[in-house]
Amino acid sequence: MRRLLFALAAIAATAPAAARDVPAATPTGEPVNCIRLSEIRQTHVRSDQVIDFELSGKRMYRNTLPGACPSLGFEERFAYSVSNGELCSVETITVLQSTGGRGARCGLGKFQPVALAK
């Protein structure tokens, strides 16, 4: 039986993601295909194509989607469904709309460990 797990990206109290700059990030290692759900502490939607995943131990992984995901940067929240306790680059996310509906469904890219510019 497929177990459903959902995550909501934190909603920023600043300008919409389309109007914000994506923080510069320096790679700190090789990209990985999957991250463990139990280690995800917070997500930061940066744009329609960039999501930063903050993991335990203050580790940061940037996921740059293969293409823009309509309304992701505006809504700043998404859901996903996995069955093995990991979120992987072969998975898709679904944009959650503020009206209660579901928006675009988009594929993830690899998870790049990064250090964000301050």
CNS distance restraints for C-alpha pairs under 8 A (distance, minus, plus):
assign (resid   2 and name CA) (resid  82 and name CA) 7.53 0.50 0.50
assign (resid   2 and name CA) (resid  83 and name CA) 5.47 0.50 0.50
assign (resid   3 and name CA) (resid  81 and name CA) 7.55 0.50 0.50
assign (resid   3 and name CA) (resid  82 and name CA) 6.76 0.50 0.50
assign (resid   3 and name CA) (resid  83 and name CA) 5.30 0.50 0.50
assign (resid   4 and name CA) (resid  80 and name CA) 7.84 0.50 0.50
assign (resid   4 and name CA) (resid  81 and name CA) 4.99 0.50 0.50
assign (resid   4 and name CA) (resid  82 and name CA) 6.06 0.50 0.50
assign (resid   4 and name CA) (resid  83 and name CA) 6.86 0.50 0.50
assign (resid   5 and name CA) (resid  79 and name CA) 7.98 0.50 0.50
assign (resid   5 and name CA) (resid  80 and name CA) 6.53 0.50 0.50
assign (resid   5 and name CA) (resid  81 and name CA) 5.24 0.50 0.50
assign (resid   5 and name CA) (resid  82 and name CA) 6.27 0.50 0.50
assign (resid   6 and name CA) (resid  79 and name CA) 4.93 0.50 0.50
assign (resid   6 and name CA) (resid  80 and name CA) 5.28 0.50 0.50
assign (resid   6 and name CA) (resid  81 and name CA) 6.31 0.50 0.50
assign (resid   7 and name CA) (resid  78 and name CA) 6.61 0.50 0.50
assign (resid   7 and name CA) (resid  79 and name CA) 5.24 0.50 0.50
assign (resid   7 and name CA) (resid  80 and name CA) 6.69 0.50 0.50
assign (resid   8 and name CA) (resid  43 and name CA) 7.64 0.50 0.50
assign (resid   8 and name CA) (resid  77 and name CA) 5.05 0.50 0.50
assign (resid   8 and name CA) (resid  78 and name CA) 5.37 0.50 0.50
assign (resid   8 and name CA) (resid  79 and name CA) 6.13 0.50 0.50
assign (resid   9 and name CA) (resid  42 and name CA) 7.05 0.50 0.50
assign (resid   9 and name CA) (resid  43 and name CA) 4.95 0.50 0.50
assign (resid   9 and name CA) (resid  44 and name CA) 5.96 0.50 0.50
assign (resid   9 and name CA) (resid  45 and name CA) 6.47 0.50 0.50
assign (resid   9 and name CA) (resid  76 and name CA) 5.97 0.50 0.50
assign (resid   9 and name CA) (resid  77 and name CA) 4.35 0.50 0.50
assign (resid   9 and name CA) (resid  78 and name CA) 6.20 0.50 0.50
assign (resid  10 and name CA) (resid  42 and name CA) 6.95 0.50 0.50
assign (resid  10 and name CA) (resid  43 and name CA) 6.08 0.50 0.50
assign (resid  10 and name CA) (resid  44 and name CA) 6.11 0.50 0.50
assign (resid  10 and name CA) (resid  45 and name CA) 7.65 0.50 0.50
assign (resid  10 and name CA) (resid  76 and name CA) 7.01 0.50 0.50
assign (resid  10 and name CA) (resid  77 and name CA) 6.82 0.50 0.50
assign (resid  11 and name CA) (resid  76 and name CA) 5.84 0.50 0.50
assign (resid  11 and name CA) (resid  77 and name CA) 7.01 0.50 0.50
assign (resid  12 and name CA) (resid  16 and name CA) 7.93 0.50 0.50
assign (resid  12 and name CA) (resid  76 and name CA) 7.68 0.50 0.50
assign (resid  15 and name CA) (resid  19 and name CA) 6.25 0.50 0.50
assign (resid  15 and name CA) (resid  20 and name CA) 6.52 0.50 0.50
assign (resid  16 and name CA) (resid  20 and name CA) 6.61 0.50 0.50
assign (resid  16 and name CA) (resid  73 and name CA) 6.93 0.50 0.50
assign (resid  16 and name CA) (resid  74 and name CA) 5.59 0.50 0.50
assign (resid  17 and name CA) (resid  21 and name CA) 7.58 0.50 0.50
assign (resid  17 and name CA) (resid  45 and name CA) 7.37 0.50 0.50
assign (resid  17 and name CA) (resid  46 and name CA) 5.67 0.50 0.50
assign (resid  17 and name CA) (resid  47 and name CA) 5.16 0.50 0.50
assign (resid  17 and name CA) (resid  48 and name CA) 7.85 0.50 0.50
assign (resid  17 and name CA) (resid  73 and name CA) 4.78 0.50 0.50
assign (resid  17 and name CA) (resid  74 and name CA) 5.85 0.50 0.50
assign (resid  17 and name CA) (resid  76 and name CA) 7.52 0.50 0.50
assign (resid  18 and name CA) (resid  47 and name CA) 5.97 0.50 0.50
assign (resid  18 and name CA) (resid  48 and name CA) 7.61 0.50 0.50
assign (resid  18 and name CA) (resid  73 and name CA) 5.92 0.50 0.50
assign (resid  18 and name CA) (resid  74 and name CA) 6.65 0.50 0.50
assign (resid  20 and name CA) (resid  46 and name CA) 7.67 0.50 0.50
assign (resid  21 and name CA) (resid  46 and name CA) 7.70 0.50 0.50
assign (resid  22 and name CA) (resid  46 and name CA) 5.55 0.50 0.50
assign (resid  22 and name CA) (resid  47 and name CA) 7.01 0.50 0.50
assign (resid  22 and name CA) (resid  50 and name CA) 7.79 0.50 0.50
assign (resid  23 and name CA) (resid  46 and name CA) 7.96 0.50 0.50
assign (resid  23 and name CA) (resid 116 and name CA) 6.53 0.50 0.50
assign (resid  23 and name CA) (resid 117 and name CA) 6.41 0.50 0.50
assign (resid  24 and name CA) (resid 116 and name CA) 5.94 0.50 0.50
assign (resid  24 and name CA) (resid 117 and name CA) 5.36 0.50 0.50
assign (resid  25 and name CA) (resid 114 and name CA) 5.72 0.50 0.50
assign (resid  25 and name CA) (resid 115 and name CA) 5.50 0.50 0.50
assign (resid  25 and name CA) (resid 116 and name CA) 4.40 0.50 0.50
assign (resid  25 and name CA) (resid 117 and name CA) 5.83 0.50 0.50
assign (resid  26 and name CA) (resid 114 and name CA) 5.26 0.50 0.50
assign (resid  26 and name CA) (resid 115 and name CA) 5.23 0.50 0.50
assign (resid  26 and name CA) (resid 116 and name CA) 6.44 0.50 0.50
assign (resid  26 and name CA) (resid 117 and name CA) 7.55 0.50 0.50
assign (resid  27 and name CA) (resid 112 and name CA) 6.69 0.50 0.50
assign (resid  27 and name CA) (resid 113 and name CA) 5.81 0.50 0.50
assign (resid  27 and name CA) (resid 114 and name CA) 4.36 0.50 0.50
assign (resid  27 and name CA) (resid 115 and name CA) 6.51 0.50 0.50
assign (resid  28 and name CA) (resid 113 and name CA) 5.50 0.50 0.50
assign (resid  28 and name CA) (resid 114 and name CA) 5.04 0.50 0.50
assign (resid  28 and name CA) (resid 115 and name CA) 6.52 0.50 0.50
assign (resid  29 and name CA) (resid 112 and name CA) 7.32 0.50 0.50
assign (resid  29 and name CA) (resid 113 and name CA) 5.77 0.50 0.50
assign (resid  29 and name CA) (resid 114 and name CA) 7.45 0.50 0.50
assign (resid  30 and name CA) (resid 112 and name CA) 6.64 0.50 0.50
assign (resid  30 and name CA) (resid 113 and name CA) 7.01 0.50 0.50
assign (resid  31 and name CA) (resid 110 and name CA) 6.03 0.50 0.50
assign (resid  31 and name CA) (resid 111 and name CA) 5.34 0.50 0.50
assign (resid  31 and name CA) (resid 112 and name CA) 4.23 0.50 0.50
assign (resid  31 and name CA) (resid 113 and name CA) 6.37 0.50 0.50
assign (resid  32 and name CA) (resid 110 and name CA) 5.84 0.50 0.50
assign (resid  32 and name CA) (resid 111 and name CA) 5.20 0.50 0.50
assign (resid  32 and name CA) (resid 112 and name CA) 6.44 0.50 0.50
assign (resid  33 and name CA) (resid  88 and name CA) 5.43 0.50 0.50
assign (resid  33 and name CA) (resid  89 and name CA) 5.29 0.50 0.50
assign (resid  33 and name CA) (resid 110 and name CA) 5.15 0.50 0.50
assign (resid  33 and name CA) (resid 111 and name CA) 6.13 0.50 0.50
assign (resid  34 and name CA) (resid  86 and name CA) 6.06 0.50 0.50
assign (resid  34 and name CA) (resid  87 and name CA) 5.40 0.50 0.50
assign (resid  34 and name CA) (resid  88 and name CA) 4.01 0.50 0.50
assign (resid  34 and name CA) (resid  89 and name CA) 6.31 0.50 0.50
assign (resid  34 and name CA) (resid 110 and name CA) 7.47 0.50 0.50
assign (resid  34 and name CA) (resid 111 and name CA) 6.85 0.50 0.50
assign (resid  35 and name CA) (resid  39 and name CA) 7.62 0.50 0.50
assign (resid  35 and name CA) (resid  40 and name CA) 7.96 0.50 0.50
assign (resid  35 and name CA) (resid  86 and name CA) 5.48 0.50 0.50
assign (resid  35 and name CA) (resid  87 and name CA) 5.44 0.50 0.50
assign (resid  35 and name CA) (resid  88 and name CA) 6.50 0.50 0.50
assign (resid  35 and name CA) (resid 111 and name CA) 7.52 0.50 0.50
assign (resid  36 and name CA) (resid  40 and name CA) 7.00 0.50 0.50
assign (resid  36 and name CA) (resid  85 and name CA) 6.07 0.50 0.50
assign (resid  36 and name CA) (resid  86 and name CA) 4.34 0.50 0.50
assign (resid  36 and name CA) (resid  87 and name CA) 6.33 0.50 0.50
assign (resid  37 and name CA) (resid  85 and name CA) 5.60 0.50 0.50
assign (resid  37 and name CA) (resid  86 and name CA) 5.22 0.50 0.50
assign (resid  37 and name CA) (resid  87 and name CA) 6.36 0.50 0.50
assign (resid  38 and name CA) (resid  85 and name CA) 7.41 0.50 0.50
assign (resid  39 and name CA) (resid  55 and name CA) 5.12 0.50 0.50
assign (resid  39 and name CA) (resid  56 and name CA) 5.21 0.50 0.50
assign (resid  40 and name CA) (resid  53 and name CA) 6.68 0.50 0.50
assign (resid  40 and name CA) (resid  54 and name CA) 6.01 0.50 0.50
assign (resid  40 and name CA) (resid  55 and name CA) 4.43 0.50 0.50
assign (resid  40 and name CA) (resid  56 and name CA) 6.45 0.50 0.50
assign (resid  41 and name CA) (resid  53 and name CA) 7.70 0.50 0.50
assign (resid  41 and name CA) (resid  54 and name CA) 5.61 0.50 0.50
assign (resid  41 and name CA) (resid  55 and name CA) 5.16 0.50 0.50
assign (resid  41 and name CA) (resid  56 and name CA) 6.12 0.50 0.50
assign (resid  42 and name CA) (resid  53 and name CA) 6.14 0.50 0.50
assign (resid  42 and name CA) (resid  54 and name CA) 5.12 0.50 0.50
assign (resid  42 and name CA) (resid  55 and name CA) 7.02 0.50 0.50
assign (resid  43 and name CA) (resid  51 and name CA) 6.88 0.50 0.50
assign (resid  43 and name CA) (resid  52 and name CA) 5.72 0.50 0.50
assign (resid  43 and name CA) (resid  53 and name CA) 4.60 0.50 0.50
assign (resid  43 and name CA) (resid  54 and name CA) 5.95 0.50 0.50
assign (resid  44 and name CA) (resid  51 and name CA) 5.65 0.50 0.50
assign (resid  44 and name CA) (resid  52 and name CA) 5.02 0.50 0.50
assign (resid  44 and name CA) (resid  53 and name CA) 6.45 0.50 0.50
assign (resid  44 and name CA) (resid  54 and name CA) 7.87 0.50 0.50
assign (resid  44 and name CA) (resid  76 and name CA) 7.76 0.50 0.50
assign (resid  45 and name CA) (resid  50 and name CA) 6.32 0.50 0.50
assign (resid  45 and name CA) (resid  51 and name CA) 4.49 0.50 0.50
assign (resid  45 and name CA) (resid  52 and name CA) 6.41 0.50 0.50
assign (resid  45 and name CA) (resid  72 and name CA) 7.41 0.50 0.50
assign (resid  45 and name CA) (resid  73 and name CA) 6.28 0.50 0.50
assign (resid  45 and name CA) (resid  76 and name CA) 5.37 0.50 0.50
assign (resid  45 and name CA) (resid  77 and name CA) 7.25 0.50 0.50
assign (resid  46 and name CA) (resid  50 and name CA) 5.29 0.50 0.50
assign (resid  46 and name CA) (resid  51 and name CA) 5.59 0.50 0.50
assign (resid  46 and name CA) (resid  52 and name CA) 7.18 0.50 0.50
assign (resid  46 and name CA) (resid  73 and name CA) 6.36 0.50 0.50
assign (resid  46 and name CA) (resid  76 and name CA) 7.95 0.50 0.50
assign (resid  47 and name CA) (resid  51 and name CA) 7.19 0.50 0.50
assign (resid  47 and name CA) (resid  72 and name CA) 6.73 0.50 0.50
assign (resid  47 and name CA) (resid  73 and name CA) 4.18 0.50 0.50
assign (resid  47 and name CA) (resid  74 and name CA) 7.75 0.50 0.50
assign (resid  48 and name CA) (resid  68 and name CA) 5.10 0.50 0.50
assign (resid  48 and name CA) (resid  69 and name CA) 4.99 0.50 0.50
assign (resid  48 and name CA) (resid  70 and name CA) 6.19 0.50 0.50
assign (resid  48 and name CA) (resid  71 and name CA) 6.42 0.50 0.50
assign (resid  48 and name CA) (resid  72 and name CA) 4.79 0.50 0.50
assign (resid  48 and name CA) (resid  73 and name CA) 4.40 0.50 0.50
assign (resid  48 and name CA) (resid  74 and name CA) 7.71 0.50 0.50
assign (resid  49 and name CA) (resid  64 and name CA) 5.67 0.50 0.50
assign (resid  49 and name CA) (resid  65 and name CA) 5.08 0.50 0.50
assign (resid  49 and name CA) (resid  66 and name CA) 7.54 0.50 0.50
assign (resid  49 and name CA) (resid  67 and name CA) 6.30 0.50 0.50
assign (resid  49 and name CA) (resid  68 and name CA) 4.69 0.50 0.50
assign (resid  49 and name CA) (resid  69 and name CA) 5.99 0.50 0.50
assign (resid  49 and name CA) (resid  72 and name CA) 7.69 0.50 0.50
assign (resid  49 and name CA) (resid  73 and name CA) 7.68 0.50 0.50
assign (resid  50 and name CA) (resid  62 and name CA) 7.03 0.50 0.50
assign (resid  50 and name CA) (resid  63 and name CA) 5.85 0.50 0.50
assign (resid  50 and name CA) (resid  64 and name CA) 4.66 0.50 0.50
assign (resid  50 and name CA) (resid  65 and name CA) 6.31 0.50 0.50
assign (resid  51 and name CA) (resid  62 and name CA) 5.91 0.50 0.50
assign (resid  51 and name CA) (resid  63 and name CA) 5.27 0.50 0.50
assign (resid  51 and name CA) (resid  64 and name CA) 6.59 0.50 0.50
assign (resid  52 and name CA) (resid  60 and name CA) 6.69 0.50 0.50
assign (resid  52 and name CA) (resid  61 and name CA) 5.70 0.50 0.50
assign (resid  52 and name CA) (resid  62 and name CA) 4.41 0.50 0.50
assign (resid  52 and name CA) (resid  63 and name CA) 6.16 0.50 0.50
assign (resid  53 and name CA) (resid  60 and name CA) 5.70 0.50 0.50
assign (resid  53 and name CA) (resid  61 and name CA) 5.10 0.50 0.50
assign (resid  53 and name CA) (resid  62 and name CA) 6.18 0.50 0.50
assign (resid  53 and name CA) (resid  63 and name CA) 7.59 0.50 0.50
assign (resid  54 and name CA) (resid  58 and name CA) 6.42 0.50 0.50
assign (resid  54 and name CA) (resid  59 and name CA) 5.86 0.50 0.50
assign (resid  54 and name CA) (resid  60 and name CA) 4.62 0.50 0.50
assign (resid  54 and name CA) (resid  61 and name CA) 6.49 0.50 0.50
assign (resid  55 and name CA) (resid  59 and name CA) 5.04 0.50 0.50
assign (resid  55 and name CA) (resid  60 and name CA) 6.02 0.50 0.50
assign (resid  55 and name CA) (resid  61 and name CA) 7.64 0.50 0.50
assign (resid  59 and name CA) (resid 113 and name CA) 7.44 0.50 0.50
assign (resid  59 and name CA) (resid 114 and name CA) 7.88 0.50 0.50
assign (resid  60 and name CA) (resid 113 and name CA) 5.81 0.50 0.50
assign (resid  60 and name CA) (resid 114 and name CA) 5.65 0.50 0.50
assign (resid  60 and name CA) (resid 115 and name CA) 6.67 0.50 0.50
assign (resid  60 and name CA) (resid 116 and name CA) 7.92 0.50 0.50
assign (resid  61 and name CA) (resid 111 and name CA) 5.56 0.50 0.50
assign (resid  61 and name CA) (resid 112 and name CA) 5.11 0.50 0.50
assign (resid  61 and name CA) (resid 113 and name CA) 4.27 0.50 0.50
assign (resid  61 and name CA) (resid 114 and name CA) 5.67 0.50 0.50
assign (resid  62 and name CA) (resid 111 and name CA) 5.59 0.50 0.50
assign (resid  62 and name CA) (resid 112 and name CA) 5.07 0.50 0.50
assign (resid  62 and name CA) (resid 113 and name CA) 6.33 0.50 0.50
assign (resid  62 and name CA) (resid 114 and name CA) 6.53 0.50 0.50
assign (resid  63 and name CA) (resid 108 and name CA) 6.89 0.50 0.50
assign (resid  63 and name CA) (resid 109 and name CA) 5.72 0.50 0.50
assign (resid  63 and name CA) (resid 110 and name CA) 5.97 0.50 0.50
assign (resid  63 and name CA) (resid 111 and name CA) 4.88 0.50 0.50
assign (resid  63 and name CA) (resid 112 and name CA) 6.33 0.50 0.50
assign (resid  64 and name CA) (resid 108 and name CA) 7.19 0.50 0.50
assign (resid  64 and name CA) (resid 109 and name CA) 5.59 0.50 0.50
assign (resid  64 and name CA) (resid 110 and name CA) 7.27 0.50 0.50
assign (resid  64 and name CA) (resid 111 and name CA) 7.77 0.50 0.50
assign (resid  65 and name CA) (resid  69 and name CA) 7.72 0.50 0.50
assign (resid  65 and name CA) (resid 106 and name CA) 7.82 0.50 0.50
assign (resid  65 and name CA) (resid 107 and name CA) 6.48 0.50 0.50
assign (resid  65 and name CA) (resid 108 and name CA) 4.92 0.50 0.50
assign (resid  65 and name CA) (resid 109 and name CA) 4.78 0.50 0.50
assign (resid  66 and name CA) (resid 107 and name CA) 7.07 0.50 0.50
assign (resid  66 and name CA) (resid 108 and name CA) 6.84 0.50 0.50
assign (resid  66 and name CA) (resid 109 and name CA) 5.90 0.50 0.50
assign (resid  69 and name CA) (resid 104 and name CA) 6.58 0.50 0.50
assign (resid  69 and name CA) (resid 105 and name CA) 7.45 0.50 0.50
assign (resid  69 and name CA) (resid 106 and name CA) 5.84 0.50 0.50
assign (resid  70 and name CA) (resid 103 and name CA) 7.88 0.50 0.50
assign (resid  70 and name CA) (resid 104 and name CA) 6.10 0.50 0.50
assign (resid  71 and name CA) (resid  75 and name CA) 5.90 0.50 0.50
assign (resid  71 and name CA) (resid  95 and name CA) 7.18 0.50 0.50
assign (resid  71 and name CA) (resid 103 and name CA) 7.55 0.50 0.50
assign (resid  71 and name CA) (resid 104 and name CA) 7.53 0.50 0.50
assign (resid  72 and name CA) (resid  76 and name CA) 5.48 0.50 0.50
assign (resid  72 and name CA) (resid  77 and name CA) 6.79 0.50 0.50
assign (resid  72 and name CA) (resid  78 and name CA) 7.46 0.50 0.50
assign (resid  72 and name CA) (resid  95 and name CA) 5.80 0.50 0.50
assign (resid  75 and name CA) (resid  95 and name CA) 7.29 0.50 0.50
assign (resid  75 and name CA) (resid  96 and name CA) 6.92 0.50 0.50
assign (resid  75 and name CA) (resid  97 and name CA) 6.08 0.50 0.50
assign (resid  75 and name CA) (resid  98 and name CA) 6.70 0.50 0.50
assign (resid  77 and name CA) (resid  95 and name CA) 6.15 0.50 0.50
assign (resid  77 and name CA) (resid  96 and name CA) 5.69 0.50 0.50
assign (resid  77 and name CA) (resid  97 and name CA) 7.75 0.50 0.50
assign (resid  78 and name CA) (resid  93 and name CA) 6.23 0.50 0.50
assign (resid  78 and name CA) (resid  94 and name CA) 5.35 0.50 0.50
assign (resid  78 and name CA) (resid  95 and name CA) 4.36 0.50 0.50
assign (resid  78 and name CA) (resid  96 and name CA) 5.01 0.50 0.50
assign (resid  79 and name CA) (resid  93 and name CA) 5.61 0.50 0.50
assign (resid  79 and name CA) (resid  94 and name CA) 5.21 0.50 0.50
assign (resid  79 and name CA) (resid  95 and name CA) 6.53 0.50 0.50
assign (resid  79 and name CA) (resid  96 and name CA) 6.71 0.50 0.50
assign (resid  80 and name CA) (resid  91 and name CA) 7.75 0.50 0.50
assign (resid  80 and name CA) (resid  92 and name CA) 6.52 0.50 0.50
assign (resid  80 and name CA) (resid  93 and name CA) 4.79 0.50 0.50
assign (resid  80 and name CA) (resid  94 and name CA) 6.31 0.50 0.50
assign (resid  81 and name CA) (resid  91 and name CA) 7.94 0.50 0.50
assign (resid  81 and name CA) (resid  92 and name CA) 7.94 0.50 0.50
assign (resid  81 and name CA) (resid  93 and name CA) 7.79 0.50 0.50
assign (resid  82 and name CA) (resid  86 and name CA) 6.94 0.50 0.50
assign (resid  82 and name CA) (resid  87 and name CA) 6.69 0.50 0.50
assign (resid  82 and name CA) (resid  91 and name CA) 7.65 0.50 0.50
assign (resid  87 and name CA) (resid  91 and name CA) 6.82 0.50 0.50
assign (resid  88 and name CA) (resid 108 and name CA) 7.55 0.50 0.50
assign (resid  88 and name CA) (resid 110 and name CA) 7.55 0.50 0.50
assign (resid  89 and name CA) (resid 107 and name CA) 7.40 0.50 0.50
assign (resid  89 and name CA) (resid 108 and name CA) 4.96 0.50 0.50
assign (resid  89 and name CA) (resid 109 and name CA) 4.92 0.50 0.50
assign (resid  89 and name CA) (resid 110 and name CA) 5.10 0.50 0.50
assign (resid  89 and name CA) (resid 111 and name CA) 7.32 0.50 0.50
assign (resid  90 and name CA) (resid 107 and name CA) 6.91 0.50 0.50
assign (resid  90 and name CA) (resid 108 and name CA) 6.53 0.50 0.50
assign (resid  90 and name CA) (resid 109 and name CA) 7.60 0.50 0.50
assign (resid  91 and name CA) (resid 107 and name CA) 6.05 0.50 0.50
assign (resid  91 and name CA) (resid 108 and name CA) 6.09 0.50 0.50
assign (resid  92 and name CA) (resid 105 and name CA) 6.41 0.50 0.50
assign (resid  92 and name CA) (resid 106 and name CA) 5.24 0.50 0.50
assign (resid  92 and name CA) (resid 107 and name CA) 4.25 0.50 0.50
assign (resid  92 and name CA) (resid 108 and name CA) 5.83 0.50 0.50
assign (resid  93 and name CA) (resid 105 and name CA) 5.60 0.50 0.50
assign (resid  93 and name CA) (resid 106 and name CA) 5.41 0.50 0.50
assign (resid  93 and name CA) (resid 107 and name CA) 6.36 0.50 0.50
assign (resid  93 and name CA) (resid 108 and name CA) 7.18 0.50 0.50
assign (resid  94 and name CA) (resid 102 and name CA) 6.70 0.50 0.50
assign (resid  94 and name CA) (resid 103 and name CA) 6.29 0.50 0.50
assign (resid  94 and name CA) (resid 104 and name CA) 5.73 0.50 0.50
assign (resid  94 and name CA) (resid 105 and name CA) 4.35 0.50 0.50
assign (resid  94 and name CA) (resid 106 and name CA) 6.45 0.50 0.50
assign (resid  95 and name CA) (resid 102 and name CA) 5.92 0.50 0.50
assign (resid  95 and name CA) (resid 103 and name CA) 4.80 0.50 0.50
assign (resid  95 and name CA) (resid 104 and name CA) 5.49 0.50 0.50
assign (resid  95 and name CA) (resid 105 and name CA) 6.48 0.50 0.50
assign (resid  96 and name CA) (resid 100 and name CA) 7.02 0.50 0.50
assign (resid  96 and name CA) (resid 101 and name CA) 6.29 0.50 0.50
assign (resid  96 and name CA) (resid 102 and name CA) 4.82 0.50 0.50
assign (resid  96 and name CA) (resid 103 and name CA) 5.90 0.50 0.50
assign (resid  97 and name CA) (resid 101 and name CA) 5.17 0.50 0.50
assign (resid  97 and name CA) (resid 102 and name CA) 5.54 0.50 0.50
assign (resid  97 and name CA) (resid 103 and name CA) 6.14 0.50 0.50
